[in-house]
Amino acid sequence: SLLCDYYQNKKFAGSGADGTRRGMGVDISLLSCQYFLAQILVSLVLGPLTSALGSANGVMYFSSLVSFLGCLYSSLFVIYEIPPSDAAEEEHRPLLLNV
């Protein structure tokens, strides 16, 4: 769905450095490769962690820590674009539509 949003964006030029147009299939294959690379990196980190601790509890602690850091990063450093809307219209809109 991210690729579809990306390709529907008017700012997307879709051209490479040499002027050739890159297709959606190339982008899908790149995202798939990144997904598998992430799985390989996770297995490289969690395999030795599990063998060092002797149980799977380290996996749970490590994944909790990484998910907390991801939430912290997305709340502090990611800027979300809010589409412009008419502020005056939103102030007069009722909270419950069927009342």
KOLVEX-105480 format. One record per residue: residue in three letters; x, y, z of N, C-alpha, C, CB in turn. Coordinates in steps of 0.05 Angstrom, whole numbers. Each point is the difference from the previous one (the first is absolute). Last residue first. Glycine has a CB too. Layout:
BEGIN
{node ALA,{X,Y,Z},{X,Y,Z},{X,Y,Z},{X,Y,Z}} ...
// end
This chain:
BEGIN
{node VAL,{-545,242,330},{-13,11,24},{-19,22,-8},{39,-12,29}} {node ASN,{27,-44,-82},{-28,-9,1},{-15,10,24},{14,-40,-23}} {node LEU,{81,59,3},{-15,7,-23},{-30,-7,2},{41,-6,-26}} {node LEU,{40,36,98},{-18,-22,-6},{-18,7,-23},{2,-17,48}} {node LEU,{59,82,-24},{16,-24,6},{-16,-25,-7},{24,25,36}} {node PRO,{-38,70,-89},{-7,-14,25},{17,-25,4},{-47,18,-4}} {node ARG,{75,75,-48},{-8,-27,-5},{-7,-14,26},{29,-1,-42}} {node HIS,{9,90,31},{-29,-1,2},{-11,-28,-6},{-1,48,-14}} {node GLU,{95,-26,10},{-9,9,26},{-30,-3,4},{38,32,0}} {node GLU,{6,-52,-83},{4,-21,20},{-10,9,27},{39,-17,-26}} {node GLU,{-40,78,-47},{-19,-21,-4},{2,-22,21},{1,10,-49}} {node ALA,{62,60,47},{-26,10,9},{-21,-21,-3},{14,46,-12}} {node ALA,{74,-63,-19},{-2,-1,29},{-27,10,10},{49,8,2}} {node ASP,{-18,-57,-94},{-12,24,8},{-5,0,30},{-22,5,-46}} {node SER,{104,-59,1},{-29,-1,1},{-10,27,9},{0,-50,10}} {node PRO,{96,-9,-46},{-13,24,7},{-31,-3,0},{39,27,-18}} {node PRO,{30,-109,40},{-12,14,-23},{-15,25,9},{-3,-43,-24}} {node ILE,{89,1,72},{-29,1,4},{-12,15,-23},{5,-2,51}} {node GLU,{92,-54,-31},{-14,21,-14},{-30,-2,4},{37,1,-35}} {node TYR,{50,-32,99},{-23,-9,-15},{-14,24,-13},{-6,-39,31}} {node ILE,{108,13,9},{-19,22,-4},{-22,-11,-18},{36,36,5}} {node VAL,{40,-81,66},{-15,-2,-25},{-20,22,-2},{6,-50,-1}} {node PHE,{50,35,80},{16,9,-23},{-14,-2,-27},{38,-15,26}} {node LEU,{-75,-9,65},{16,23,4},{13,11,-26},{9,-17,45}} {node SER,{-67,-62,-38},{-14,21,13},{16,26,2},{-25,-34,26}} {node SER,{61,-46,-64},{-22,9,-17},{-15,23,14},{-4,-45,-20}} {node TYR,{75,3,68},{10,14,-24},{-23,11,-16},{40,-31,-1}} {node LEU,{-63,-21,75},{13,25,9},{10,16,-24},{13,-22,43}} {node CYS,{-46,-65,-59},{-22,19,8},{11,27,8},{-28,-39,14}} {node GLY,{91,-28,-32},{-14,8,-25},{-23,19,6},{12,-44,-20}} {node LEU,{34,6,93},{17,20,-14},{-13,9,-26},{41,-20,21}} {node PHE,{-84,-49,26},{-2,25,15},{17,22,-13},{-7,-26,42}} {node SER,{13,-60,-78},{-26,12,-7},{-5,26,16},{-18,-45,-10}} {node VAL,{97,-4,28},{1,11,-27},{-27,13,-8},{34,-35,-12}} {node LEU,{-28,-10,95},{17,24,0},{0,13,-27},{28,-21,35}} {node SER,{-73,-61,-26},{-14,22,15},{16,26,0},{-22,-35,29}} {node SER,{61,-42,-66},{-21,10,-18},{-16,22,14},{-2,-44,-23}} {node PHE,{69,1,74},{12,15,-22},{-22,12,-18},{40,-31,2}} {node TYR,{-67,-27,68},{10,26,10},{12,17,-22},{9,-23,44}} {node MET,{-39,-63,-67},{-23,16,9},{10,27,10},{-26,-41,11}} {node VAL,{90,-22,-33},{-13,9,-25},{-23,18,7},{12,-43,-23}} {node GLY,{34,0,93},{15,22,-11},{-12,11,-26},{40,-20,20}} {node ASN,{-75,-58,22},{-8,24,14},{15,24,-11},{-10,-27,41}} {node ALA,{18,-69,-64},{-12,19,-19},{-9,26,14},{-14,-39,-28}} {node SER,{100,-26,59},{-29,-1,-1},{-10,21,-20},{-3,-17,48}} {node GLY,{96,5,-26},{-10,-27,5},{-30,-2,-1},{40,-7,26}} {node LEU,{29,81,-42},{-16,0,24},{-11,-27,7},{-12,47,-10}} {node ALA,{66,-36,-67},{15,11,22},{-16,-1,26},{25,30,-32}} {node SER,{-65,-56,-51},{20,-20,9},{16,10,24},{2,-18,-47}} {node THR,{-64,77,8},{-14,-23,12},{19,-21,10},{-39,8,-31}} {node LEU,{74,66,-15},{-11,9,25},{-15,-23,14},{-5,46,-19}} {node PRO,{41,-59,-69},{20,0,21},{-10,9,27},{34,8,-35}} {node GLY,{-97,-6,-35},{11,-27,3},{21,-1,21},{-10,-9,-47}} {node LEU,{-31,92,19},{-14,-15,21},{10,-29,3},{-40,28,-10}} {node VAL,{78,33,-56},{2,12,27},{-12,-18,21},{-1,45,-20}} {node LEU,{-2,-70,-72},{28,2,8},{3,11,28},{12,6,-48}} {node SER,{-98,-9,9},{9,-27,7},{30,0,8},{-34,-20,-31}} {node VAL,{-4,101,1},{-12,-8,25},{9,-27,9},{-40,27,-12}} {node LEU,{68,3,-72},{13,15,21},{-11,-7,27},{9,37,-32}} {node ILE,{-50,-74,-44},{27,-11,3},{14,14,23},{2,-12,-49}} {node GLN,{-85,46,23},{-3,-26,13},{27,-13,6},{-45,-5,-23}} {node ALA,{44,85,-27},{-7,5,28},{-4,-26,16},{-22,43,-14}} {node LEU,{36,-48,-78},{24,8,13},{-5,6,29},{17,19,-43}} {node PHE,{-90,-38,-11},{15,-24,6},{27,6,13},{-22,-22,-39}} {node TYR,{-32,95,13},{-15,-16,20},{16,-25,7},{-44,17,-17}} {node GLN,{75,37,-53},{5,13,26},{-14,-15,22},{4,44,-23}} {node CYS,{-19,-73,-65},{28,-5,8},{6,12,27},{13,-2,-48}} {node SER,{-96,22,10},{1,-28,8},{28,-8,9},{-37,-11,-32}} {node LEU,{24,97,-4},{-12,-2,27},{0,-29,10},{-29,39,-10}} {node LEU,{59,-24,-78},{19,12,20},{-11,-1,28},{16,30,-36}} {node SER,{-71,-59,-35},{21,-19,5},{21,11,19},{-7,-19,-46}} {node ILE,{-63,76,20},{-11,-23,16},{22,-20,6},{-46,7,-20}} {node ASP,{67,64,-38},{-3,10,28},{-11,-22,18},{-7,46,-17}} {node VAL,{14,-64,-75},{27,3,12},{-2,9,29},{18,11,-46}} {node GLY,{-98,-15,-3},{10,-27,5},{28,1,13},{-27,-16,-38}} {node MET,{-17,95,7},{-9,-8,27},{11,-28,6},{-42,28,-5}} {node GLY,{99,32,-63},{-27,-9,3},{-6,-9,28},{1,-14,-47}} {node ARG,{67,90,-3},{0,-24,17},{-29,-8,4},{44,13,22}} {node ARG,{6,45,-104},{-22,-1,20},{1,-27,15},{-28,31,-29}} {node THR,{111,30,-17},{-18,-23,-4},{-21,-1,22},{36,-25,-24}} {node GLY,{40,88,18},{-24,8,-14},{-20,-23,-5},{27,36,-20}} {node ASP,{58,-35,72},{5,0,-29},{-24,7,-16},{35,-33,7}} {node ALA,{-38,26,88},{21,20,-6},{5,2,-30},{20,-10,44}} {node GLY,{-117,-23,-19},{26,-5,13},{20,21,-9},{-10,-49,1}} {node SER,{-102,55,10},{22,-3,-18},{26,-4,15},{-24,28,-34}} {node GLY,{-69,-7,68},{3,-27,-11},{23,-4,-19},{-48,-4,6}} {node ALA,{2,80,50},{8,2,-28},{3,-27,-13},{24,43,11}} {node PHE,{-83,0,74},{17,-23,-8},{6,3,-30},{-20,-30,36}} {node LYS,{-41,88,14},{28,8,0},{19,-22,-9},{-11,30,38}} {node LYS,{-85,-41,-29},{7,16,-23},{29,9,-1},{-47,16,1}} {node ASN,{2,-108,43},{9,26,7},{9,16,-25},{14,-17,46}} {node GLN,{-39,-77,-44},{-22,19,-5},{7,29,7},{-32,-38,9}} {node TYR,{92,-35,7},{-3,3,-29},{-23,19,-7},{18,-46,-6}} {node TYR,{0,25,97},{23,13,-11},{-4,5,-30},{29,-22,34}} {node ASP,{-93,-28,13},{-2,28,7},{23,16,-12},{-22,-13,43}} {node CYS,{24,-79,-56},{-23,12,-15},{-3,29,7},{-23,-44,0}} {node LEU,{87,-5,48},{9,5,-28},{-23,12,-17},{32,-38,4}} {node LEU,{-50,12,85},{18,23,-1},{9,7,-28},{15,-12,46}} {node SER,{-67,-65,-29},{-16,24,0},{17,25,0},{-36,-25,24}} 
// end
